Amino acid sequence: MFEADDGAAGIRLYRDRGPDLVITDIFMPERDGLATIVQLRREFTGVKIIVISGGDQSGSLDLREHAQPSGLPAPS
């Protein structure tokens, strides 16, 4: 298991170690989870990703406005 503090560090770690699975939060410093997912999918088409979140700074868990521009399916 490997851990990164933000999306930019996570991408570097994926490039270096190539883990079997990425678990990412949506809201992170430096590079948020959605930008991280887009970059990982661009570079590594077979990457397996689980996306989680406890909400943004306002406490909102409505991720539809964030997910759709990144090509992720909207939560139902």
PDB file of N, H, CA, C and O in Angstrom:
ATOM      1  N   MET A   1       0.849  -1.171   0.000  1.00  0.00           N
ATOM      2  CA  MET A   1       0.000   0.000   0.000  1.00  0.00           C
ATOM      3  C   MET A   1       0.892   1.231   0.000  1.00  0.00           C
ATOM      4  O   MET A   1       1.898   1.288   0.707  1.00  0.00           O
ATOM      5  N   PHE A   2       0.504   2.221  -0.812  1.00  0.00           N
ATOM      6  H   PHE A   2      -0.313   2.174  -1.386  1.00  0.00           H
ATOM      7  CA  PHE A   2       1.225   3.479  -0.902  1.00  0.00           C
ATOM      8  C   PHE A   2       0.248   4.602  -0.641  1.00  0.00           C
ATOM      9  O   PHE A   2      -0.946   4.462  -0.905  1.00  0.00           O
ATOM     10  N   GLU A   3       0.740   5.713  -0.127  1.00  0.00           N
ATOM     11  H   GLU A   3       1.710   5.827   0.087  1.00  0.00           H
ATOM     12  CA  GLU A   3      -0.128   6.831   0.213  1.00  0.00           C
ATOM     13  C   GLU A   3       0.491   8.130  -0.281  1.00  0.00           C
ATOM     14  O   GLU A   3       1.703   8.328  -0.191  1.00  0.00           O
ATOM     15  N   ALA A   4      -0.360   9.020  -0.808  1.00  0.00           N
ATOM     16  H   ALA A   4      -1.344   8.859  -0.881  1.00  0.00           H
ATOM     17  CA  ALA A   4       0.078  10.335  -1.275  1.00  0.00           C
ATOM     18  C   ALA A   4      -0.788  11.397  -0.602  1.00  0.00           C
ATOM     19  O   ALA A   4      -1.955  11.155  -0.292  1.00  0.00           O
ATOM     20  N   ASP A   5      -0.207  12.566  -0.381  1.00  0.00           N
ATOM     21  H   ASP A   5       0.741  12.762  -0.633  1.00  0.00           H
ATOM     22  CA  ASP A   5      -0.923  13.644   0.307  1.00  0.00           C
ATOM     23  C   ASP A   5      -1.852  14.440  -0.596  1.00  0.00           C
ATOM     24  O   ASP A   5      -2.758  15.113  -0.104  1.00  0.00           O
ATOM     25  N   ASP A   6      -1.646  14.378  -1.901  1.00  0.00           N
ATOM     26  H   ASP A   6      -0.910  13.832  -2.300  1.00  0.00           H
ATOM     27  CA  ASP A   6      -2.499  15.117  -2.832  1.00  0.00           C
ATOM     28  C   ASP A   6      -2.450  14.442  -4.194  1.00  0.00           C
ATOM     29  O   ASP A   6      -1.707  13.480  -4.391  1.00  0.00           O
ATOM     30  N   GLY A   7      -3.235  14.942  -5.123  1.00  0.00           N
ATOM     31  H   GLY A   7      -3.838  15.723  -4.963  1.00  0.00           H
ATOM     32  CA  GLY A   7      -3.332  14.319  -6.437  1.00  0.00           C
ATOM     33  C   GLY A   7      -2.039  14.336  -7.225  1.00  0.00           C
ATOM     34  O   GLY A   7      -1.712  13.355  -7.893  1.00  0.00           O
ATOM     35  N   ALA A   8      -1.297  15.433  -7.161  1.00  0.00           N
ATOM     36  H   ALA A   8      -1.563  16.230  -6.618  1.00  0.00           H
ATOM     37  CA  ALA A   8      -0.029  15.518  -7.897  1.00  0.00           C
ATOM     38  C   ALA A   8       0.946  14.456  -7.395  1.00  0.00           C
ATOM     39  O   ALA A   8       1.604  13.784  -8.190  1.00  0.00           O
ATOM     40  N   ALA A   9       1.037  14.308  -6.089  1.00  0.00           N
ATOM     41  H   ALA A   9       0.503  14.853  -5.443  1.00  0.00           H
ATOM     42  CA  ALA A   9       1.910  13.277  -5.511  1.00  0.00           C
ATOM     43  C   ALA A   9       1.399  11.883  -5.862  1.00  0.00           C
ATOM     44  O   ALA A   9       2.188  10.966  -6.086  1.00  0.00           O
ATOM     45  N   GLY A  10       0.084  11.729  -5.907  1.00  0.00           N
ATOM     46  H   GLY A  10      -0.557  12.474  -5.725  1.00  0.00           H
ATOM     47  CA  GLY A  10      -0.500  10.439  -6.264  1.00  0.00           C
ATOM     48  C   GLY A  10      -0.171  10.024  -7.692  1.00  0.00           C
ATOM     49  O   GLY A  10       0.105   8.854  -7.956  1.00  0.00           O
ATOM     50  N   ILE A  11      -0.201  10.977  -8.604  1.00  0.00           N
ATOM     51  H   ILE A  11      -0.425  11.928  -8.390  1.00  0.00           H
ATOM     52  CA  ILE A  11       0.149  10.686  -9.996  1.00  0.00           C
ATOM     53  C   ILE A  11       1.613  10.274 -10.099  1.00  0.00           C
ATOM     54  O   ILE A  11       1.941   9.309 -10.791  1.00  0.00           O
ATOM     55  N   ARG A  12       2.484  10.994  -9.420  1.00  0.00           N
ATOM     56  H   ARG A  12       2.217  11.777  -8.858  1.00  0.00           H
ATOM     57  CA  ARG A  12       3.903  10.621  -9.426  1.00  0.00           C
ATOM     58  C   ARG A  12       4.095   9.216  -8.858  1.00  0.00           C
ATOM     59  O   ARG A  12       4.863   8.419  -9.397  1.00  0.00           O
ATOM     60  N   LEU A  13       3.398   8.928  -7.780  1.00  0.00           N
ATOM     61  H   LEU A  13       2.775   9.576  -7.342  1.00  0.00           H
ATOM     62  CA  LEU A  13       3.502   7.612  -7.160  1.00  0.00           C
ATOM     63  C   LEU A  13       2.995   6.521  -8.097  1.00  0.00           C
ATOM     64  O   LEU A  13       3.589   5.446  -8.182  1.00  0.00           O
ATOM     65  N   TYR A  14       1.899   6.795  -8.798  1.00  0.00           N
ATOM     66  H   TYR A  14       1.416   7.668  -8.728  1.00  0.00           H
ATOM     67  CA  TYR A  14       1.378   5.811  -9.745  1.00  0.00           C
ATOM     68  C   TYR A  14       2.380   5.557 -10.857  1.00  0.00           C
ATOM     69  O   TYR A  14       2.594   4.410 -11.249  1.00  0.00           O
ATOM     70  N   ARG A  15       2.991   6.607 -11.364  1.00  0.00           N
ATOM     71  H   ARG A  15       2.817   7.539 -11.045  1.00  0.00           H
ATOM     72  CA  ARG A  15       4.001   6.453 -12.416  1.00  0.00           C
ATOM     73  C   ARG A  15       5.175   5.598 -11.932  1.00  0.00           C
ATOM     74  O   ARG A  15       5.690   4.762 -12.674  1.00  0.00           O
ATOM     75  N   ASP A  16       5.588   5.812 -10.695  1.00  0.00           N
ATOM     76  H   ASP A  16       5.169   6.491 -10.091  1.00  0.00           H
ATOM     77  CA  ASP A  16       6.750   5.106 -10.147  1.00  0.00           C
ATOM     78  C   ASP A  16       6.450   3.671  -9.732  1.00  0.00           C
ATOM     79  O   ASP A  16       7.271   2.778  -9.943  1.00  0.00           O
ATOM     80  N   ARG A  17       5.277   3.447  -9.142  1.00  0.00           N
ATOM     81  H   ARG A  17       4.610   4.172  -8.971  1.00  0.00           H
ATOM     82  CA  ARG A  17       4.990   2.145  -8.531  1.00  0.00           C
ATOM     83  C   ARG A  17       3.931   1.322  -9.245  1.00  0.00           C
ATOM     84  O   ARG A  17       3.909   0.099  -9.109  1.00  0.00           O
ATOM     85  N   GLY A  18       3.039   1.981 -10.014  1.00  0.00           N
ATOM     86  H   GLY A  18       3.058   2.975 -10.124  1.00  0.00           H
ATOM     87  CA  GLY A  18       2.004   1.267 -10.750  1.00  0.00           C
ATOM     88  C   GLY A  18       1.150   0.346  -9.914  1.00  0.00           C
ATOM     89  O   GLY A  18       1.077  -0.847 -10.210  1.00  0.00           O
ATOM     90  N   PRO A  19       0.492   0.856  -8.868  1.00  0.00           N
ATOM     91  CA  PRO A  19      -0.344  -0.018  -8.034  1.00  0.00           C
ATOM     92  C   PRO A  19      -1.524  -0.592  -8.817  1.00  0.00           C
ATOM     93  O   PRO A  19      -1.868  -0.104  -9.894  1.00  0.00           O
ATOM     94  N   ASP A  20      -2.131  -1.626  -8.265  1.00  0.00           N
ATOM     95  H   ASP A  20      -1.852  -2.023  -7.391  1.00  0.00           H
ATOM     96  CA  ASP A  20      -3.273  -2.282  -8.907  1.00  0.00           C
ATOM     97  C   ASP A  20      -4.541  -1.460  -8.831  1.00  0.00           C
ATOM     98  O   ASP A  20      -5.435  -1.634  -9.659  1.00  0.00           O
ATOM     99  N   LEU A  21      -4.644  -0.566  -7.858  1.00  0.00           N
ATOM    100  H   LEU A  21      -3.918  -0.425  -7.185  1.00  0.00           H
ATOM    101  CA  LEU A  21      -5.860   0.187  -7.607  1.00  0.00           C
ATOM    102  C   LEU A  21      -5.513   1.544  -7.022  1.00  0.00           C
ATOM    103  O   LEU A  21      -4.587   1.669  -6.220  1.00  0.00           O
ATOM    104  N   VAL A  22      -6.270   2.570  -7.435  1.00  0.00           N
ATOM    105  H   VAL A  22      -7.022   2.469  -8.086  1.00  0.00           H
ATOM    106  CA  VAL A  22      -6.131   3.912  -6.866  1.00  0.00           C
ATOM    107  C   VAL A  22      -7.421   4.237  -6.121  1.00  0.00           C
ATOM    108  O   VAL A  22      -8.515   4.088  -6.666  1.00  0.00           O
ATOM    109  N   ILE A  23      -7.291   4.676  -4.886  1.00  0.00           N
ATOM    110  H   ILE A  23      -6.403   4.797  -4.443  1.00  0.00           H
ATOM    111  CA  ILE A  23      -8.431   5.173  -4.118  1.00  0.00           C
ATOM    112  C   ILE A  23      -8.154   6.651  -3.884  1.00  0.00           C
ATOM    113  O   ILE A  23      -7.133   7.010  -3.297  1.00  0.00           O
ATOM    114  N   THR A  24      -9.062   7.509  -4.343  1.00  0.00           N
ATOM    115  H   THR A  24      -9.891   7.217  -4.820  1.00  0.00           H
ATOM    116  CA  THR A  24      -8.826   8.942  -4.227  1.00  0.00           C
ATOM    117  C   THR A  24     -10.049   9.663  -3.679  1.00  0.00           C
ATOM    118  O   THR A  24     -11.188   9.248  -3.888  1.00  0.00           O
ATOM    119  N   ASP A  25      -9.783  10.738  -2.984  1.00  0.00           N
ATOM    120  H   ASP A  25      -8.857  11.076  -2.814  1.00  0.00           H
ATOM    121  CA  ASP A  25     -10.833  11.648  -2.546  1.00  0.00           C
ATOM    122  C   ASP A  25     -11.092  12.628  -3.685  1.00  0.00           C
ATOM    123  O   ASP A  25     -10.234  12.814  -4.548  1.00  0.00           O
ATOM    124  N   ILE A  26     -12.238  13.241  -3.695  1.00  0.00           N
ATOM    125  H   ILE A  26     -12.935  13.090  -2.994  1.00  0.00           H
ATOM    126  CA  ILE A  26     -12.542  14.265  -4.690  1.00  0.00           C
ATOM    127  C   ILE A  26     -11.869  15.582  -4.318  1.00  0.00           C
ATOM    128  O   ILE A  26     -11.265  16.240  -5.165  1.00  0.00           O
ATOM    129  N   PHE A  27     -11.977  15.958  -3.061  1.00  0.00           N
ATOM    130  H   PHE A  27     -12.468  15.424  -2.373  1.00  0.00           H
ATOM    131  CA  PHE A  27     -11.500  17.271  -2.616  1.00  0.00           C
ATOM    132  C   PHE A  27     -10.158  17.123  -1.906  1.00  0.00           C
ATOM    133  O   PHE A  27     -10.087  16.636  -0.777  1.00  0.00           O
ATOM    134  N   MET A  28      -9.085  17.555  -2.593  1.00  0.00           N
ATOM    135  H   MET A  28      -9.142  17.951  -3.510  1.00  0.00           H
ATOM    136  CA  MET A  28      -7.732  17.477  -2.054  1.00  0.00           C
ATOM    137  C   MET A  28      -6.991  18.765  -2.398  1.00  0.00           C
ATOM    138  O   MET A  28      -7.389  19.492  -3.308  1.00  0.00           O
ATOM    139  N   PRO A  29      -5.918  19.043  -1.671  1.00  0.00           N
ATOM    140  CA  PRO A  29      -5.109  20.223  -2.012  1.00  0.00           C
ATOM    141  C   PRO A  29      -4.279  19.965  -3.278  1.00  0.00           C
ATOM    142  O   PRO A  29      -4.165  18.827  -3.733  1.00  0.00           O
ATOM    143  N   GLU A  30      -3.717  21.006  -3.824  1.00  0.00           N
ATOM    144  H   GLU A  30      -3.809  21.930  -3.454  1.00  0.00           H
ATOM    145  CA  GLU A  30      -2.815  20.971  -4.986  1.00  0.00           C
ATOM    146  C   GLU A  30      -3.524  20.533  -6.263  1.00  0.00           C
ATOM    147  O   GLU A  30      -3.721  21.355  -7.158  1.00  0.00           O
ATOM    148  N   ARG A  31      -3.904  19.299  -6.373  1.00  0.00           N
ATOM    149  H   ARG A  31      -3.744  18.631  -5.647  1.00  0.00           H
ATOM    150  CA  ARG A  31      -4.603  18.770  -7.553  1.00  0.00           C
ATOM    151  C   ARG A  31      -5.765  17.942  -7.023  1.00  0.00           C
ATOM    152  O   ARG A  31      -5.565  16.931  -6.350  1.00  0.00           O
ATOM    153  N   ASP A  32      -6.991  18.386  -7.338  1.00  0.00           N
ATOM    154  H   ASP A  32      -7.153  19.207  -7.886  1.00  0.00           H
ATOM    155  CA  ASP A  32      -8.139  17.681  -6.774  1.00  0.00           C
ATOM    156  C   ASP A  32      -8.312  16.301  -7.409  1.00  0.00           C
ATOM    157  O   ASP A  32      -7.654  15.961  -8.392  1.00  0.00           O
ATOM    158  N   GLY A  33      -9.204  15.528  -6.827  1.00  0.00           N
ATOM    159  H   GLY A  33      -9.738  15.804  -6.028  1.00  0.00           H
ATOM    160  CA  GLY A  33      -9.397  14.154  -7.262  1.00  0.00           C
ATOM    161  C   GLY A  33      -9.882  14.022  -8.690  1.00  0.00           C
ATOM    162  O   GLY A  33      -9.470  13.101  -9.396  1.00  0.00           O
ATOM    163  N   LEU A  34     -10.751  14.924  -9.134  1.00  0.00           N
ATOM    164  H   LEU A  34     -11.086  15.672  -8.560  1.00  0.00           H
ATOM    165  CA  LEU A  34     -11.263  14.825 -10.491  1.00  0.00           C
ATOM    166  C   LEU A  34     -10.168  15.080 -11.515  1.00  0.00           C
ATOM    167  O   LEU A  34     -10.076  14.364 -12.512  1.00  0.00           O
ATOM    168  N   ALA A  35      -9.341  16.085 -11.282  1.00  0.00           N
ATOM    169  H   ALA A  35      -9.415  16.666 -10.472  1.00  0.00           H
ATOM    170  CA  ALA A  35      -8.215  16.346 -12.187  1.00  0.00           C
ATOM    171  C   ALA A  35      -7.231  15.185 -12.151  1.00  0.00           C
ATOM    172  O   ALA A  35      -6.638  14.836 -13.172  1.00  0.00           O
ATOM    173  N   THR A  36      -7.060  14.600 -11.001  1.00  0.00           N
ATOM    174  H   THR A  36      -7.542  14.883 -10.171  1.00  0.00           H
ATOM    175  CA  THR A  36      -6.173  13.448 -10.860  1.00  0.00           C
ATOM    176  C   THR A  36      -6.696  12.265 -11.666  1.00  0.00           C
ATOM    177  O   THR A  36      -5.930  11.597 -12.360  1.00  0.00           O
ATOM    178  N   ILE A  37      -7.989  12.008 -11.578  1.00  0.00           N
ATOM    179  H   ILE A  37      -8.611  12.552 -11.014  1.00  0.00           H
ATOM    180  CA  ILE A  37      -8.604  10.911 -12.320  1.00  0.00           C
ATOM    181  C   ILE A  37      -8.449  11.111 -13.822  1.00  0.00           C
ATOM    182  O   ILE A  37      -8.082  10.181 -14.542  1.00  0.00           O
ATOM    183  N   VAL A  38      -8.725  12.310 -14.291  1.00  0.00           N
ATOM    184  H   VAL A  38      -9.023  13.065 -13.707  1.00  0.00           H
ATOM    185  CA  VAL A  38      -8.607  12.604 -15.719  1.00  0.00           C
ATOM    186  C   VAL A  38      -7.175  12.352 -16.195  1.00  0.00           C
ATOM    187  O   VAL A  38      -6.964  11.729 -17.235  1.00  0.00           O
ATOM    188  N   GLN A  39      -6.206  12.831 -15.442  1.00  0.00           N
ATOM    189  H   GLN A  39      -6.377  13.337 -14.596  1.00  0.00           H
ATOM    190  CA  GLN A  39      -4.800  12.643 -15.817  1.00  0.00           C
ATOM    191  C   GLN A  39      -4.401  11.169 -15.795  1.00  0.00           C
ATOM    192  O   GLN A  39      -3.731  10.689 -16.709  1.00  0.00           O
ATOM    193  N   LEU A  40      -4.810  10.461 -14.758  1.00  0.00           N
ATOM    194  H   LEU A  40      -5.354  10.851 -14.015  1.00  0.00           H
ATOM    195  CA  LEU A  40      -4.486   9.033 -14.683  1.00  0.00           C
ATOM    196  C   LEU A  40      -5.100   8.265 -15.850  1.00  0.00           C
ATOM    197  O   LEU A  40      -4.441   7.412 -16.444  1.00  0.00           O
ATOM    198  N   ARG A  41      -6.343   8.557 -16.181  1.00  0.00           N
ATOM    199  H   ARG A  41      -6.879   9.250 -15.699  1.00  0.00           H
ATOM    200  CA  ARG A  41      -7.001   7.857 -17.289  1.00  0.00           C
ATOM    201  C   ARG A  41      -6.367   8.207 -18.628  1.00  0.00           C
ATOM    202  O   ARG A  41      -6.323   7.376 -19.535  1.00  0.00           O
ATOM    203  N   ARG A  42      -5.881   9.425 -18.749  1.00  0.00           N
ATOM    204  H   ARG A  42      -5.917  10.100 -18.012  1.00  0.00           H
ATOM    205  CA  ARG A  42      -5.217   9.843 -19.979  1.00  0.00           C
ATOM    206  C   ARG A  42      -3.909   9.055 -20.167  1.00  0.00           C
ATOM    207  O   ARG A  42      -3.603   8.599 -21.269  1.00  0.00           O
ATOM    208  N   GLU A  43      -3.161   8.907 -19.098  1.00  0.00           N
ATOM    209  H   GLU A  43      -3.410   9.277 -18.203  1.00  0.00           H
ATOM    210  CA  GLU A  43      -1.860   8.240 -19.178  1.00  0.00           C
ATOM    211  C   GLU A  43      -1.943   6.715 -19.076  1.00  0.00           C
ATOM    212  O   GLU A  43      -1.143   6.004 -19.685  1.00  0.00           O
ATOM    213  N   PHE A  44      -2.903   6.222 -18.311  1.00  0.00           N
ATOM    214  H   PHE A  44      -3.553   6.800 -17.817  1.00  0.00           H
ATOM    215  CA  PHE A  44      -2.994   4.788 -18.020  1.00  0.00           C
ATOM    216  C   PHE A  44      -4.437   4.340 -18.239  1.00  0.00           C
ATOM    217  O   PHE A  44      -5.246   4.383 -17.312  1.00  0.00           O
ATOM    218  N   THR A  45      -4.758   3.919 -19.437  1.00  0.00           N
ATOM    219  H   THR A  45      -4.101   3.885 -20.190  1.00  0.00           H
ATOM    220  CA  THR A  45      -6.151   3.641 -19.794  1.00  0.00           C
ATOM    221  C   THR A  45      -6.784   2.528 -18.967  1.00  0.00           C
ATOM    222  O   THR A  45      -8.005   2.508 -18.809  1.00  0.00           O
ATOM    223  N   GLY A  46      -6.005   1.623 -18.446  1.00  0.00           N
ATOM    224  H   GLY A  46      -5.014   1.639 -18.574  1.00  0.00           H
ATOM    225  CA  GLY A  46      -6.565   0.518 -17.674  1.00  0.00           C
ATOM    226  C   GLY A  46      -6.592   0.731 -16.177  1.00  0.00           C
ATOM    227  O   GLY A  46      -6.868  -0.201 -15.422  1.00  0.00           O
ATOM    228  N   VAL A  47      -6.307   1.959 -15.731  1.00  0.00           N
ATOM    229  H   VAL A  47      -6.083   2.716 -16.344  1.00  0.00           H
ATOM    230  CA  VAL A  47      -6.240   2.223 -14.294  1.00  0.00           C
ATOM    231  C   VAL A  47      -7.594   1.950 -13.631  1.00  0.00           C
ATOM    232  O   VAL A  47      -8.642   2.315 -14.163  1.00  0.00           O
ATOM    233  N   LYS A  48      -7.554   1.309 -12.474  1.00  0.00           N
ATOM    234  H   LYS A  48      -6.702   1.012 -12.043  1.00  0.00           H
ATOM    235  CA  LYS A  48      -8.761   1.045 -11.685  1.00  0.00           C
ATOM    236  C   LYS A  48      -8.802   2.068 -10.561  1.00  0.00           C
ATOM    237  O   LYS A  48      -7.834   2.233  -9.819  1.00  0.00           O
ATOM    238  N   ILE A  49      -9.941   2.758 -10.443  1.00  0.00           N
ATOM    239  H   ILE A  49     -10.728   2.624 -11.046  1.00  0.00           H
ATOM    240  CA  ILE A  49     -10.041   3.868  -9.495  1.00  0.00           C
ATOM    241  C   ILE A  49     -11.329   3.752  -8.687  1.00  0.00           C
ATOM    242  O   ILE A  49     -12.402   3.509  -9.239  1.00  0.00           O
ATOM    243  N   ILE A  50     -11.211   3.925  -7.393  1.00  0.00           N
ATOM    244  H   ILE A  50     -10.339   4.122  -6.944  1.00  0.00           H
ATOM    245  CA  ILE A  50     -12.357   4.086  -6.498  1.00  0.00           C
ATOM    246  C   ILE A  50     -12.315   5.528  -6.014  1.00  0.00           C
ATOM    247  O   ILE A  50     -11.287   5.998  -5.527  1.00  0.00           O
ATOM    248  N   VAL A  51     -13.443   6.229  -6.151  1.00  0.00           N
ATOM    249  H   VAL A  51     -14.278   5.847  -6.546  1.00  0.00           H
ATOM    250  CA  VAL A  51     -13.526   7.633  -5.767  1.00  0.00           C
ATOM    251  C   VAL A  51     -14.406   7.754  -4.529  1.00  0.00           C
ATOM    252  O   VAL A  51     -15.508   7.208  -4.482  1.00  0.00           O
ATOM    253  N   ILE A  52     -13.909   8.474  -3.531  1.00  0.00           N
ATOM    254  H   ILE A  52     -13.013   8.917  -3.570  1.00  0.00           H
ATOM    255  CA  ILE A  52     -14.652   8.690  -2.289  1.00  0.00           C
ATOM    256  C   ILE A  52     -14.650  10.169  -1.958  1.00  0.00           C
ATOM    257  O   ILE A  52     -13.877  10.939  -2.528  1.00  0.00           O
ATOM    258  N   SER A  53     -15.507  10.561  -1.049  1.00  0.00           N
ATOM    259  H   SER A  53     -16.135   9.936  -0.586  1.00  0.00           H
ATOM    260  CA  SER A  53     -15.442  11.926  -0.543  1.00  0.00           C
ATOM    261  C   SER A  53     -16.319  12.082   0.681  1.00  0.00           C
ATOM    262  O   SER A  53     -17.375  11.462   0.807  1.00  0.00           O
ATOM    263  N   GLY A  54     -15.854  12.919   1.562  1.00  0.00           N
ATOM    264  H   GLY A  54     -14.997  13.423   1.460  1.00  0.00           H
ATOM    265  CA  GLY A  54     -16.644  13.306   2.721  1.00  0.00           C
ATOM    266  C   GLY A  54     -17.341  14.640   2.490  1.00  0.00           C
ATOM    267  O   GLY A  54     -18.003  15.159   3.389  1.00  0.00           O
ATOM    268  N   GLY A  55     -17.199  15.192   1.300  1.00  0.00           N
ATOM    269  H   GLY A  55     -16.661  14.770   0.570  1.00  0.00           H
ATOM    270  CA  GLY A  55     -17.819  16.465   0.960  1.00  0.00           C
ATOM    271  C   GLY A  55     -16.783  17.555   0.808  1.00  0.00           C
ATOM    272  O   GLY A  55     -15.609  17.377   1.132  1.00  0.00           O
ATOM    273  N   ASP A  56     -17.247  18.692   0.305  1.00  0.00           N
ATOM    274  H   ASP A  56     -18.201  18.836   0.042  1.00  0.00           H
ATOM    275  CA  ASP A  56     -16.346  19.823   0.138  1.00  0.00           C
ATOM    276  C   ASP A  56     -16.322  20.671   1.404  1.00  0.00           C
ATOM    277  O   ASP A  56     -16.889  20.278   2.424  1.00  0.00           O
ATOM    278  N   GLN A  57     -15.680  21.813   1.346  1.00  0.00           N
ATOM    279  H   GLN A  57     -15.220  22.132   0.518  1.00  0.00           H
ATOM    280  CA  GLN A  57     -15.535  22.652   2.543  1.00  0.00           C
ATOM    281  C   GLN A  57     -16.866  23.135   3.097  1.00  0.00           C
ATOM    282  O   GLN A  57     -16.967  23.450   4.283  1.00  0.00           O
ATOM    283  N   SER A  58     -17.895  23.197   2.245  1.00  0.00           N
ATOM    284  H   SER A  58     -17.814  22.942   1.281  1.00  0.00           H
ATOM    285  CA  SER A  58     -19.210  23.621   2.718  1.00  0.00           C
ATOM    286  C   SER A  58     -19.985  22.474   3.350  1.00  0.00           C
ATOM    287  O   SER A  58     -21.045  22.680   3.941  1.00  0.00           O
ATOM    288  N   GLY A  59     -19.442  21.250   3.220  1.00  0.00           N
ATOM    289  H   GLY A  59     -18.581  21.082   2.740  1.00  0.00           H
ATOM    290  CA  GLY A  59     -20.122  20.078   3.741  1.00  0.00           C
ATOM    291  C   GLY A  59     -21.034  19.414   2.727  1.00  0.00           C
ATOM    292  O   GLY A  59     -21.708  18.432   3.039  1.00  0.00           O
ATOM    293  N   SER A  60     -21.055  19.952   1.503  1.00  0.00           N
ATOM    294  H   SER A  60     -20.507  20.749   1.250  1.00  0.00           H
ATOM    295  CA  SER A  60     -21.908  19.417   0.453  1.00  0.00           C
ATOM    296  C   SER A  60     -21.365  18.097  -0.073  1.00  0.00           C
ATOM    297  O   SER A  60     -20.157  17.938  -0.252  1.00  0.00           O
ATOM    298  N   LEU A  61     -22.262  17.156  -0.319  1.00  0.00           N
ATOM    299  H   LEU A  61     -23.243  17.285  -0.174  1.00  0.00           H
ATOM    300  CA  LEU A  61     -21.882  15.888  -0.933  1.00  0.00           C
ATOM    301  C   LEU A  61     -22.442  15.765  -2.345  1.00  0.00           C
ATOM    302  O   LEU A  61     -22.342  14.695  -2.945  1.00  0.00           O
ATOM    303  N   ASP A  62     -23.027  16.825  -2.889  1.00  0.00           N
ATOM    304  H   ASP A  62     -23.108  17.694  -2.401  1.00  0.00           H
ATOM    305  CA  ASP A  62     -23.570  16.799  -4.237  1.00  0.00           C
ATOM    306  C   ASP A  62     -22.413  16.957  -5.220  1.00  0.00           C
ATOM    307  O   ASP A  62     -21.922  18.065  -5.439  1.00  0.00           O
ATOM    308  N   LEU A  63     -21.987  15.859  -5.802  1.00  0.00           N
ATOM    309  H   LEU A  63     -22.385  14.959  -5.624  1.00  0.00           H
ATOM    310  CA  LEU A  63     -20.804  15.853  -6.658  1.00  0.00           C
ATOM    311  C   LEU A  63     -21.139  15.963  -8.141  1.00  0.00           C
ATOM    312  O   LEU A  63     -20.232  15.975  -8.973  1.00  0.00           O
ATOM    313  N   ARG A  64     -22.424  16.043  -8.491  1.00  0.00           N
ATOM    314  H   ARG A  64     -23.161  16.033  -7.815  1.00  0.00           H
ATOM    315  CA  ARG A  64     -22.805  16.057  -9.906  1.00  0.00           C
ATOM    316  C   ARG A  64     -22.123  17.173 -10.681  1.00  0.00           C
ATOM    317  O   ARG A  64     -21.628  16.944 -11.785  1.00  0.00           O
ATOM    318  N   GLU A  65     -22.089  18.366 -10.126  1.00  0.00           N
ATOM    319  H   GLU A  65     -22.491  18.553  -9.230  1.00  0.00           H
ATOM    320  CA  GLU A  65     -21.486  19.489 -10.856  1.00  0.00           C
ATOM    321  C   GLU A  65     -19.989  19.315 -11.028  1.00  0.00           C
ATOM    322  O   GLU A  65     -19.406  19.893 -11.945  1.00  0.00           O
ATOM    323  N   HIS A  66     -19.355  18.533 -10.172  1.00  0.00           N
ATOM    324  H   HIS A  66     -19.829  18.063  -9.427  1.00  0.00           H
ATOM    325  CA  HIS A  66     -17.920  18.298 -10.265  1.00  0.00           C
ATOM    326  C   HIS A  66     -17.603  17.104 -11.166  1.00  0.00           C
ATOM    327  O   HIS A  66     -16.614  17.128 -11.899  1.00  0.00           O
ATOM    328  N   ALA A  67     -18.424  16.077 -11.116  1.00  0.00           N
ATOM    329  H   ALA A  67     -19.227  16.058 -10.521  1.00  0.00           H
ATOM    330  CA  ALA A  67     -18.120  14.824 -11.818  1.00  0.00           C
ATOM    331  C   ALA A  67     -18.352  14.910 -13.325  1.00  0.00           C
ATOM    332  O   ALA A  67     -17.537  14.404 -14.097  1.00  0.00           O
ATOM    333  N   GLN A  68     -19.419  15.525 -13.752  1.00  0.00           N
ATOM    334  H   GLN A  68     -20.081  15.937 -13.125  1.00  0.00           H
ATOM    335  CA  GLN A  68     -19.772  15.493 -15.163  1.00  0.00           C
ATOM    336  C   GLN A  68     -18.723  16.144 -16.074  1.00  0.00           C
ATOM    337  O   GLN A  68     -18.438  15.580 -17.130  1.00  0.00           O
ATOM    338  N   PRO A  69     -18.132  17.295 -15.732  1.00  0.00           N
ATOM    339  CA  PRO A  69     -17.110  17.856 -16.632  1.00  0.00           C
ATOM    340  C   PRO A  69     -15.865  16.965 -16.740  1.00  0.00           C
ATOM    341  O   PRO A  69     -15.090  17.110 -17.685  1.00  0.00           O
ATOM    342  N   SER A  70     -15.670  16.071 -15.811  1.00  0.00           N
ATOM    343  H   SER A  70     -16.300  15.953 -15.043  1.00  0.00           H
ATOM    344  CA  SER A  70     -14.496  15.201 -15.834  1.00  0.00           C
ATOM    345  C   SER A  70     -14.770  13.883 -16.543  1.00  0.00           C
ATOM    346  O   SER A  70     -13.891  13.025 -16.618  1.00  0.00           O
ATOM    347  N   GLY A  71     -15.981  13.713 -17.063  1.00  0.00           N
ATOM    348  H   GLY A  71     -16.696  14.410 -17.002  1.00  0.00           H
ATOM    349  CA  GLY A  71     -16.311  12.481 -17.758  1.00  0.00           C
ATOM    350  C   GLY A  71     -16.744  11.351 -16.855  1.00  0.00           C
ATOM    351  O   GLY A  71     -16.914  10.223 -17.316  1.00  0.00           O
ATOM    352  N   LEU A  72     -16.928  11.632 -15.570  1.00  0.00           N
ATOM    353  H   LEU A  72     -16.790  12.549 -15.195  1.00  0.00           H
ATOM    354  CA  LEU A  72     -17.397  10.607 -14.649  1.00  0.00           C
ATOM    355  C   LEU A  72     -18.915  10.540 -14.702  1.00  0.00           C
ATOM    356  O   LEU A  72     -19.566  11.560 -14.928  1.00  0.00           O
ATOM    357  N   PRO A  73     -19.486   9.372 -14.498  1.00  0.00           N
ATOM    358  CA  PRO A  73     -20.945   9.306 -14.477  1.00  0.00           C
ATOM    359  C   PRO A  73     -21.490  10.035 -13.261  1.00  0.00           C
ATOM    360  O   PRO A  73     -20.907   9.977 -12.179  1.00  0.00           O
ATOM    361  N   ALA A  74     -22.595  10.711 -13.442  1.00  0.00           N
ATOM    362  H   ALA A  74     -23.068  10.758 -14.322  1.00  0.00           H
ATOM    363  CA  ALA A  74     -23.226  11.426 -12.331  1.00  0.00           C
ATOM    364  C   ALA A  74     -23.825  10.425 -11.359  1.00  0.00           C
ATOM    365  O   ALA A  74     -24.392   9.418 -11.783  1.00  0.00           O
ATOM    366  N   PRO A  75     -23.707  10.686 -10.055  1.00  0.00           N
ATOM    367  CA  PRO A  75     -24.340   9.803  -9.079  1.00  0.00           C
ATOM    368  C   PRO A  75     -25.848   9.790  -9.283  1.00  0.00           C
ATOM    369  O   PRO A  75     -26.434  10.805  -9.662  1.00  0.00           O
ATOM    370  N   SER A  76     -26.465   8.670  -9.041  1.00  0.00           N
ATOM    371  H   SER A  76     -25.989   7.846  -8.734  1.00  0.00           H
ATOM    372  CA  SER A  76     -27.921   8.593  -9.206  1.00  0.00           C
ATOM    373  C   SER A  76     -28.632   8.761  -7.909  1.00  0.00           C
ATOM    374  O   SER A  76     -29.862   8.722  -7.869  1.00  0.00           O
TER     375      SER A  76
END
